[in-house]
Amino acid sequence: MKEEILTLKEALAKAVDKLQQMEVPDADIDAWYLLSYVTGLDRAAFFLHGDEPMAEPDMIRYRDLVTKRGERIPLQHLTGEQEFMGLDFHVNEHVLIPRQDTECLVERVLPYVDGKRVLDVCTGSGCIGISIQSFCSNTQVTAADISEDALKVAQKNAKENQVPVEFVHSDLFKEISGSYDMIVSNPPYIPSKVIETLMPEVRDHEPIKALDGKEDGLYFYRRITEESVAYLKPGGYLLYEIGHDQGEAVSSYMRENGFDEIEVIRDLAGLDRVVRGRR
């Protein structure tokens, strides 16, 4: 059956309507991103050519992607990419999609790492370690993850962003050696019972192992804080991304393990987002 011929504007409007009916958040934004992804058009070109018919192959592909987005497959899994700190990162079902919230962690790291050794624990897509290495080329970044599939994604991202990050397949510190000036981590921190309440894009399509912080969501903060002391140089820093209600608990773990200068840092929304402590 021949595909219905629509103009670019009509195709976009129809896609927005379909995604809204499927209760997809930000339906208009996602419909636009998918249209731009398929056609290669930016906003200016769309306004110039919006009344022109959409090419049939593009129409077929666009309709398919909109249908999949309506099934709550994440936009980034459909396009295969996500921007973070101004860099492009490949993503798939094996890694968490980089979030803007995590940029707060990277921004707090950058002033302290020039010429230093940095360890990124639970690296996932590599977005934290790769961004640090990209903005501070004199830094030596090592990134570790328990998932070999995640490390393959991270290695691809490092290659495409042309940074020499060293990757280690490791369950936290098990395969780590040497000492570091800074350890950073965005570990799994969602309590197990909360995962089933998450949006389907997250619950059904992102790796549970990268989300599940065990019963209270704090398991990995306890382990990393306790074990990090053996790998941090005296005066070195430990920084975490945290959930909005975890600042007090994570700060207490740091104090119990001999850290001082502990600070809970808020993100642009005013929520607790980063905890920093010094050995």
HUDAPE-V982445 format. One line per field, one symbol per residue. phi: phi as a letter, one per 40 degrees, with the letter a starting at -180 (. if undefined). psi: psi as a letter, one per 20 degrees, with the letter a starting at -180 (. if undefined). A space follows every 10 residues. Layout:
phi->???
psi->???
This chain:
phi->.ccccbcdcc cccccdcccc ccfccfdccc ccdccccccg ccccccccbc cccccdcccc ccdccccccc cgcddccccg aacafgbcbc baccbccdbc dccdcccccd cbbdgbbbbb cgcgcgcccc cdcccbcccb bbbbaccccc cccccccccc cfbcccbbca cfcdbcbgbb cabbabcdbc ddccdcccdd dcdcbccdcc bccgdbgbdc ccccccccdc bccdgcbbbb cbccbbcccc ccccccbgcb fcbbbccccg cdbbbbabc
psi->ppppoqrggg ggghgggghg hjkpqlghgh gghhghgghj qagghghhjh jqqppghhgg gggghgghhh jkpqghhhhj qpqpkjqppp qaiiqqppqh hihhgghhgh iiipjrpppo plhcijhggg gghginiiqo pppqqiohgg hggghghggh jlqlppqpoq ndjgjqraqq hppqpnrpjp qgihhiirqh hggiiqphhi hokagjijgh gggggghhhi ipqpirqppq qrqhkjgggh hhhgghkjqa kppppqahij qphpppqp.
